Amino acid sequence: MIKMNLLPPGQKKRIKILILYRDIISSGLILFLMFLLLIIFLGGSLTFLNMQYLTFEKDINDQQSRVIQTETSKTIPLKTIQDKIKELNDGILAIKKIEDAKSNLYDVLDRINEEIFQGVKIYSLQAENDSKLITVSGYSSSRENLVAIRKILNSDSHYKEVDFPLSNLANPTNINFRFSFTYNQ
C-alpha cells in the first residue's frame, strides 16, 4: 500500500503548526494541573500537620492541668492555708506588740556590761524593769577589779542608790561579791 499526501504544502505546514500548538497547550494545561495538584497536596499536608500540632498541644495542656489539679488536691486545701496565714499574722502582731512594749533594759545592760564588768565573772544579774533596780552577784579574781567597779558606780551619774557592801572588798583575791544599784537614764 502506497500512501500519498494530496494536501498542498502550505496546508501541510498549517496542520503541523496546529498540531504543535495543540500539543503545547495540552502540555501546558497538564503542567498547570500538576502544579495545582501539588499545591493542593502541600496545602492539605500543611493543614493536616497543623491539626495534629493543635491536637498535640491540647493534649499537653490537658495533661498539665490534670497534673496541677492532682498536685493541688494533694496539697493543703485553700481554707487551711488561709487559716495558717491568719495564725501566722496573729503571731507576728503579738511579737510586734512585745517588741513595742519592751523597755530599754537591754540597752542599759549592754552599757553596764561594757563599763563595769571588766575582769569579773557574773553568776547572776537580776533587773527589775519598773524600779530599774539591778542586782549583781559574781566572782572576781582580785580586789582591784571590784574597786574599779565601785569607783565607776559612785562616779557616774547614771548609777544611783548604789549598795556596795564593804564585805565585797574584805579579801584580796578570789572574791565572791554581791551589789545592787538603780539605773538612771
Backbone torsions as a table, in degrees:
resi	resn	phi	psi	omega
1	MET	NA	136.3	-176.6
2	ILE	-110.2	135.1	178.9
3	LYS	-109.9	137.8	-177.4
4	MET	-136.3	139.4	-179.3
5	ASN	-108.0	116.5	-175.6
6	LEU	-100.2	7.8	-179.1
7	LEU	-79.7	144.8	178.3
8	PRO	-66.5	155.6	-175.4
9	PRO	-63.2	-33.0	178.7
10	GLY	-67.1	-37.9	179.4
11	GLN	-67.5	-38.9	180.0
12	LYS	-61.6	-41.5	-179.0
13	LYS	-65.1	-42.5	179.4
14	ARG	-62.7	-41.8	-179.5
15	ILE	-65.3	-40.3	178.5
16	LYS	-63.7	-41.2	179.1
17	ILE	-66.0	-41.2	178.4
18	LEU	-62.4	-42.2	179.6
19	ILE	-66.1	-43.0	178.2
20	LEU	-63.3	-42.8	178.5
21	TYR	-61.4	-45.2	178.7
22	ARG	-63.0	-40.5	179.4
23	ASP	-65.1	-41.6	179.0
24	ILE	-64.4	-45.8	-180.0
25	ILE	-63.6	-44.6	-179.6
26	SER	-66.7	-37.7	177.0
27	SER	-65.4	-43.5	177.4
28	GLY	-62.1	-41.7	178.3
29	LEU	-64.0	-41.5	178.5
30	ILE	-64.7	-43.6	177.6
31	LEU	-62.9	-42.0	178.4
32	PHE	-62.0	-44.1	179.4
33	LEU	-65.3	-39.2	177.6
34	MET	-65.1	-42.2	178.0
35	PHE	-63.3	-42.0	178.2
36	LEU	-63.1	-41.7	177.3
37	LEU	-64.2	-38.2	177.3
38	LEU	-62.9	-44.9	178.0
39	ILE	-62.2	-43.0	179.2
40	ILE	-63.6	-41.7	178.8
41	PHE	-63.3	-46.3	179.2
42	LEU	-65.0	-40.9	177.7
43	GLY	-62.7	-42.4	177.7
44	GLY	-63.7	-41.8	179.1
45	SER	-64.0	-42.8	178.9
46	LEU	-63.3	-42.1	177.8
47	THR	-63.4	-43.6	179.0
48	PHE	-61.2	-45.8	179.2
49	LEU	-64.7	-38.3	178.2
50	ASN	-64.1	-41.6	178.3
51	MET	-64.2	-41.4	177.8
52	GLN	-63.0	-40.4	178.2
53	TYR	-63.3	-46.2	179.9
54	LEU	-63.2	-39.1	177.6
55	THR	-64.6	-44.8	179.2
56	PHE	-61.8	-43.7	179.2
57	GLU	-65.0	-38.8	178.4
58	LYS	-64.8	-41.1	177.8
59	ASP	-62.9	-40.9	178.2
60	ILE	-63.3	-45.5	179.1
61	ASN	-62.2	-40.6	178.2
62	ASP	-63.2	-43.3	179.9
63	GLN	-66.6	-38.9	177.5
64	GLN	-63.6	-43.0	-179.8
65	SER	-66.7	-35.5	176.7
66	ARG	-65.9	-40.2	178.2
67	VAL	-64.0	-43.6	179.2
68	ILE	-63.3	-42.8	178.7
69	GLN	-64.8	-39.3	178.7
70	THR	-65.1	-43.1	179.9
71	GLU	-66.6	-40.1	179.8
72	THR	-71.4	-31.1	178.0
73	SER	-72.4	-26.9	177.6
74	LYS	-78.4	-25.6	-177.1
75	THR	-83.3	-175.4	-176.7
76	ILE	-70.1	136.9	177.5
77	PRO	-62.4	157.1	-175.6
78	LEU	-60.0	-39.1	-179.8
79	LYS	-61.5	-41.8	179.4
80	THR	-65.8	-40.4	178.5
81	ILE	-63.4	-43.1	179.2
82	GLN	-63.7	-40.6	177.6
83	ASP	-63.7	-40.5	179.5
84	LYS	-65.3	-41.2	178.4
85	ILE	-63.2	-42.0	178.6
86	LYS	-63.0	-41.6	179.0
87	GLU	-63.0	-43.4	179.0
88	LEU	-65.8	-39.6	177.5
89	ASN	-63.0	-40.3	177.3
90	ASP	-62.8	-40.1	177.3
91	GLY	-63.1	-41.4	178.7
92	ILE	-64.7	-40.4	177.6
93	LEU	-63.3	-39.6	178.7
94	ALA	-64.4	-42.1	178.3
95	ILE	-63.7	-42.8	179.1
96	LYS	-62.5	-39.4	177.9
97	LYS	-62.4	-43.6	178.6
98	ILE	-63.7	-42.9	179.9
99	GLU	-64.1	-40.6	178.8
100	ASP	-67.3	-32.9	-177.3
101	ALA	-85.9	-9.0	-176.4
102	LYS	-66.3	151.2	179.8
103	SER	-90.3	178.5	177.1
104	ASN	-89.7	22.0	-177.6
105	LEU	-60.3	-35.8	-179.7
106	TYR	-65.9	-38.6	176.6
107	ASP	-64.2	-40.7	178.5
108	VAL	-61.5	-46.4	-178.5
109	LEU	-64.8	-37.9	176.7
110	ASP	-61.8	-44.6	-179.1
111	ARG	-65.5	-42.6	179.5
112	ILE	-62.4	-41.9	179.7
113	ASN	-61.9	-42.1	179.7
114	GLU	-67.6	-39.5	-174.0
115	GLU	-83.9	-41.0	-165.7
116	ILE	-102.0	-50.2	-164.4
117	PHE	-86.6	52.8	175.3
118	GLN	-89.3	124.0	174.9
119	GLY	80.5	14.6	177.8
120	VAL	-128.8	159.8	175.0
121	LYS	-109.3	131.3	-179.2
122	ILE	-97.9	126.6	175.9
123	TYR	-91.4	-41.6	178.4
124	SER	-146.3	146.3	177.4
125	LEU	-139.4	117.8	180.0
126	GLN	-113.0	130.6	-179.7
127	ALA	-128.7	126.9	176.5
128	GLU	-103.3	119.2	-172.5
129	ASN	-68.4	-41.8	-175.1
130	ASP	-71.6	-40.3	-179.5
131	SER	-95.4	-8.8	-179.3
132	LYS	59.6	28.6	177.5
133	LEU	-87.0	129.3	179.9
134	ILE	-120.9	125.4	179.6
135	THR	-116.5	130.7	-174.9
136	VAL	-125.7	137.2	170.4
137	SER	-135.9	145.5	-176.9
138	GLY	-175.3	-157.1	-175.0
139	TYR	-134.4	138.8	175.3
140	SER	-129.9	138.5	-179.4
141	SER	-78.4	-19.6	-179.9
142	SER	-143.7	157.0	179.1
143	ARG	-66.7	-32.0	-177.1
144	GLU	-59.4	-37.6	178.3
145	ASN	-61.6	-43.2	-179.6
146	LEU	-69.5	-36.3	177.2
147	VAL	-62.8	-40.6	178.7
148	ALA	-64.8	-40.6	178.4
149	ILE	-63.8	-44.8	179.8
150	ARG	-61.7	-40.5	-180.0
151	LYS	-63.4	-43.4	179.4
152	ILE	-63.6	-44.9	-178.6
153	LEU	-63.2	-39.0	-177.7
154	ASN	-79.5	-24.5	-175.5
155	SER	-95.2	-25.0	-176.6
156	ASP	-86.8	135.9	-177.4
157	SER	-73.6	-12.2	178.6
158	HIS	-74.5	-20.2	-175.9
159	TYR	-107.5	120.2	-179.2
160	LYS	-121.1	165.2	176.1
161	GLU	46.7	52.7	-178.2
162	VAL	-74.4	125.7	175.7
163	ASP	-114.7	93.1	-177.1
164	PHE	-119.8	92.0	-175.5
165	PRO	-62.7	145.7	178.7
166	LEU	-68.3	-17.9	178.1
167	SER	-65.2	-21.0	175.9
168	ASN	-65.1	-26.9	-175.8
169	LEU	-102.4	8.3	-175.9
170	ALA	-66.9	-41.4	-178.1
171	ASN	-94.8	145.2	179.8
172	PRO	-77.3	-29.2	-179.1
173	THR	-139.4	166.5	177.8
174	ASN	48.3	67.5	-172.9
175	ILE	-107.8	127.6	168.4
176	ASN	-93.6	125.7	-173.6
177	PHE	-126.6	165.5	176.5
178	ARG	-154.7	131.4	174.9
179	PHE	-152.7	166.7	179.1
180	SER	-143.6	160.8	178.3
181	PHE	-164.1	164.8	173.0
182	THR	-107.8	146.0	-176.6
183	TYR	-102.2	128.0	-179.7
184	ASN	-114.9	122.9	-179.5
185	GLN	-86.7	NA	NA
